[in-house]
């Protein structure tokens, strides 16, 4: 049974390399996952480069899936604020049983 639990965590880590394409911008989006006791901590960049605007603070949606087919949003949209946010946005979640996959997507047109 412990072997399956370890496999679930491994599957989450494998899904973390993402590439986001939003309208005219295409920028790598690194989603970092750290497990800390009963919590999973996600972090990702607060800004994106979107030519010709330059650096923007898009609204992001964080989603979770147990099967990579059906995705459910976790809470509402989040956005960094110029002059107030650091380089990363962070979200701390309670761990859920079974396999869990996470993705972060920038919402098109909401820069």
Buried (B, 14 or more C-beta within 10 A) or exposed (E): EEEEEEEBBEEBEEBBEBEBEBEEBEBEBEBEBEEEEEEBEBBBBBBBEBEEEEEBBBBBBBBBBBEEEEBEEBEEEBBBEEEEBEEBBEBEBEEEEEBBBBBBBBEEEBB
